[in-house]
Amino acid sequence: MTTQAQPTTATIRRIHGLLAVQSVVVILVSINRLTGLTTGYVATNQFLRWVDFNNMLVLPLISMVAFYLLKKQLEYDSPAREGHWHLTLNLGFIIGIYLLAASYGNHEVTNYLHIRFCAEQETSDLCRIIIFNDDEFSHWIFFSGFVLVNAALILLQVVFPYRAPLKLWDRGLLMFNALFIGLGIFANLAFETIGLDLYIVALLAVLAVALLWRRGAQPLFIYYATAYGFGLIATAIYLNVAS
């Protein structure tokens, strides 16, 4: 298997590019969810709307491919490649991607059925099952996968630390890309019913901030600490003002 050498300035440029893909995905998700551009049906049999199709197949696929390529940028030739931590984190990443895919497949279909057929009729057995999959079960699977994928990436930065100089420009660009994720977190926490997502975001924020404090200014520590920290702080300020 081919591996990359120690990280260089070219590596950080590729990391910026892949994180920018995640920023673009956040923008596209917002357009997909909040506008009427994708409310039409995918096919004449009306099995899904474009908004559901994009949320299930197109946008998550782009995001996961970018995350995988980001993971490959973090890894380089070192004794850590043969270690148990690398194997464990790789397994966690793969399991996380599977769980995320399963959650999107479950959620988008049942959310569409919920909105179309069960919005006003929630007592039948069929609607009860659809609503449970939409509002609860799919969320549990999603957050399990979300934690595994993102925690694996953060901890891979520990196993494969970035050893090239991290310039002020690079730190600023990492924080800029992180703000898009932070805004997405803020929109979800501030304007939706808060549940398990708050604790998941807080868990990953604490992990990133703790590693940033203990291990120094590594690219993904800066990125995740900024994104999740901003999302939490902005939500707290908004909810305090709104109350």
C-alpha positions as CSV (number, residue, x, y, z in Angstrom):
1,M,0.0,0.0,0.0
2,T,1.4,3.4,-0.9
3,T,1.6,6.0,1.8
4,Q,2.5,9.6,2.0
5,A,5.7,11.0,3.5
6,Q,5.8,13.5,6.4
7,P,3.2,16.4,5.9
8,T,4.3,19.4,4.0
9,T,2.8,22.8,3.0
10,A,1.2,21.0,0.1
11,T,-0.6,18.8,2.6
12,I,-2.1,21.7,4.5
13,R,-3.3,23.2,1.2
14,R,-5.1,19.9,0.5
15,I,-6.6,19.9,4.0
16,H,-7.9,23.4,3.4
17,G,-9.5,22.3,0.2
18,L,-11.2,19.3,1.7
19,L,-12.5,21.3,4.6
20,A,-13.8,23.9,2.1
21,V,-15.8,21.0,0.5
22,Q,-17.5,20.6,3.9
23,S,-18.3,24.3,4.0
24,V,-19.8,24.1,0.5
25,V,-21.9,21.1,1.6
26,V,-23.3,23.1,4.6
27,I,-24.3,25.9,2.2
28,L,-26.0,23.3,-0.2
29,V,-27.8,21.6,2.7
30,S,-29.2,25.0,3.7
31,I,-30.4,25.7,0.2
32,N,-31.8,22.2,-0.1
33,R,-33.7,22.4,3.2
34,L,-34.8,26.1,3.4
35,T,-35.8,27.0,-0.1
36,G,-38.4,25.7,-2.5
37,L,-35.9,24.8,-5.2
38,T,-36.0,21.0,-4.5
39,T,-39.5,20.3,-3.4
40,G,-40.5,18.7,-6.6
41,Y,-40.8,14.9,-7.0
42,V,-37.9,12.9,-8.3
43,A,-40.1,10.6,-10.5
44,T,-43.7,10.4,-11.5
45,N,-44.4,7.7,-8.9
46,Q,-43.6,10.4,-6.2
47,F,-41.4,8.0,-4.2
48,L,-39.3,10.9,-3.0
49,R,-38.9,14.6,-3.4
50,W,-35.6,16.1,-4.6
51,V,-34.9,17.5,-1.1
52,D,-35.1,14.0,0.4
53,F,-33.1,12.5,-2.4
54,N,-30.3,15.1,-2.1
55,N,-30.2,14.8,1.7
56,M,-30.0,11.0,1.5
57,L,-27.6,10.4,-1.5
58,V,-26.0,13.4,-3.0
59,L,-24.9,15.7,-0.2
60,P,-23.8,13.1,2.4
61,L,-21.9,11.2,-0.3
62,I,-19.9,14.3,-1.2
63,S,-19.2,15.0,2.5
64,M,-18.1,11.4,3.3
65,V,-15.8,11.3,0.3
66,A,-14.2,14.5,1.4
67,F,-13.8,13.1,4.9
68,Y,-12.2,10.0,3.6
69,L,-9.7,12.0,1.5
70,L,-9.0,14.2,4.6
71,K,-8.3,11.0,6.6
72,K,-5.8,10.0,3.9
73,Q,-4.1,13.4,4.1
74,L,-3.6,13.0,7.9
75,E,-1.9,9.6,7.6
76,Y,1.8,9.3,6.6
77,D,4.7,6.9,6.8
78,S,5.4,6.3,10.5
79,P,5.5,3.4,13.0
80,A,2.0,4.5,14.0
81,R,0.7,3.0,10.8
82,E,1.3,-0.5,12.2
83,G,-0.1,0.3,15.6
84,H,-3.4,-0.8,17.2
85,W,-4.6,2.8,17.6
86,H,-4.5,3.4,13.8
87,L,-6.4,0.1,13.3
88,T,-8.9,1.0,15.9
89,L,-9.6,4.5,14.5
90,N,-9.8,3.1,11.0
91,L,-12.5,0.6,12.1
92,G,-14.3,3.4,14.0
93,F,-14.3,5.6,10.9
94,I,-15.6,2.8,8.7
95,I,-18.3,1.8,11.2
96,G,-19.3,5.5,11.5
97,I,-19.7,5.9,7.8
98,Y,-21.9,2.8,7.6
99,L,-24.1,4.1,10.5
100,L,-24.4,7.5,8.9
101,A,-25.5,6.0,5.6
102,A,-28.0,3.8,7.4
103,S,-29.4,6.8,9.3
104,Y,-29.8,8.9,6.2
105,G,-31.6,6.1,4.4
106,N,-33.9,5.6,7.3
107,H,-34.5,9.2,8.1
108,E,-35.1,10.8,4.7
109,V,-37.6,8.2,3.6
110,T,-39.6,8.1,6.8
111,N,-39.4,11.9,7.2
112,Y,-41.0,12.2,3.7
113,L,-43.7,9.7,4.6
114,H,-44.2,11.4,8.0
115,I,-44.7,14.9,6.4
116,R,-46.9,13.6,3.6
117,F,-49.2,11.0,5.2
118,C,-48.8,11.3,9.0
119,A,-48.6,15.0,9.8
120,E,-52.2,15.1,11.0
121,Q,-52.8,11.4,11.6
122,E,-50.4,10.0,14.2
123,T,-52.4,7.3,15.9
124,S,-52.4,4.5,13.4
125,D,-49.8,1.7,13.8
126,L,-48.3,2.6,10.4
127,C,-47.9,6.3,11.2
128,R,-46.6,5.5,14.7
129,I,-43.8,3.3,13.2
130,I,-43.0,5.9,10.6
131,I,-42.8,8.7,13.1
132,F,-40.6,6.6,15.5
133,N,-38.1,5.9,12.7
134,D,-38.2,9.5,11.6
135,D,-37.9,11.3,14.9
136,E,-36.0,8.8,17.1
137,F,-34.4,5.7,15.7
138,S,-32.8,7.3,12.7
139,H,-31.4,10.1,15.0
140,W,-29.8,7.5,17.3
141,I,-28.1,5.8,14.4
142,F,-27.0,9.2,13.0
143,F,-25.4,10.5,16.2
144,S,-23.6,7.2,16.7
145,G,-22.1,7.4,13.3
146,F,-21.5,11.2,13.6
147,V,-19.4,10.7,16.8
148,L,-17.4,7.8,15.4
149,V,-16.5,9.6,12.1
150,N,-15.6,12.9,13.7
151,A,-13.9,11.5,16.8
152,A,-11.8,9.2,14.5
153,L,-10.6,12.2,12.5
154,I,-9.7,14.2,15.6
155,L,-7.8,11.3,17.2
156,L,-6.0,10.5,13.9
157,Q,-4.5,13.9,14.2
158,V,-3.0,12.7,17.6
159,V,-1.6,9.5,16.0
160,F,-0.3,11.4,13.0
161,P,0.6,14.9,14.2
162,Y,1.2,17.6,11.6
163,R,4.9,18.5,11.9
164,A,5.3,21.2,9.3
165,P,5.0,24.9,10.4
166,L,1.4,26.0,10.7
167,K,1.4,29.7,9.5
168,L,-1.0,32.3,10.8
169,W,-2.7,32.3,7.4
170,D,-3.3,28.6,7.7
171,R,-4.8,29.0,11.2
172,G,-7.1,31.7,10.0
173,L,-8.3,29.7,7.0
174,L,-9.0,26.7,9.3
175,M,-11.1,28.9,11.5
176,F,-12.9,30.4,8.5
177,N,-13.9,27.0,7.2
178,A,-14.9,26.0,10.7
179,L,-17.3,28.9,11.0
180,F,-19.6,27.4,8.3
181,I,-19.9,24.2,10.4
182,G,-20.4,26.3,13.5
183,L,-23.2,28.2,11.8
184,G,-24.8,24.9,10.8
185,I,-24.6,23.7,14.4
186,F,-26.1,27.0,15.6
187,A,-29.0,26.8,13.2
188,N,-29.7,23.2,14.3
189,L,-29.5,23.9,18.0
190,A,-31.1,27.4,18.2
191,F,-34.0,26.8,15.8
192,E,-34.8,23.2,16.3
193,T,-35.8,21.1,19.4
194,I,-32.7,20.5,21.3
195,G,-32.1,16.8,22.3
196,L,-29.2,14.4,22.0
197,D,-27.5,16.7,19.5
198,L,-26.5,19.2,22.2
199,Y,-24.6,16.5,24.1
200,I,-22.9,15.2,21.0
201,V,-21.7,18.6,19.9
202,A,-20.5,19.4,23.5
203,L,-18.7,16.0,23.7
204,L,-16.8,16.7,20.5
205,A,-16.1,20.3,21.4
206,V,-14.6,19.2,24.8
207,L,-12.4,16.6,23.0
208,A,-11.1,19.1,20.4
209,V,-10.5,21.9,23.0
210,A,-8.7,19.5,25.4
211,L,-6.4,18.2,22.6
212,L,-5.8,21.7,21.4
213,W,-4.7,22.6,24.9
214,R,-2.6,19.5,25.6
215,R,-1.2,18.9,22.1
216,G,-0.9,22.3,20.6
217,A,-2.1,23.9,17.4
218,Q,-2.8,20.9,15.1
219,P,-5.1,21.6,12.0
220,L,-8.0,19.5,13.0
221,F,-7.9,20.6,16.7
222,I,-8.2,24.2,15.6
223,Y,-10.9,23.3,13.1
224,Y,-13.1,21.3,15.4
225,A,-12.6,23.5,18.5
226,T,-13.6,26.5,16.5
227,A,-16.6,24.9,14.7
228,Y,-18.2,23.2,17.7
229,G,-17.2,25.9,20.2
230,F,-18.7,28.7,18.0
231,G,-21.8,26.6,17.5
232,L,-22.3,26.1,21.2
233,I,-21.5,29.7,22.3
234,A,-23.6,31.3,19.6
235,T,-26.5,29.0,20.6
236,A,-26.1,29.9,24.3
237,I,-26.1,33.6,23.5
238,Y,-29.1,33.4,21.2
239,L,-31.2,31.4,23.6
240,N,-30.3,33.6,26.5
241,V,-31.3,36.7,24.6
242,A,-34.4,35.1,23.2
243,S,-35.6,34.1,26.7
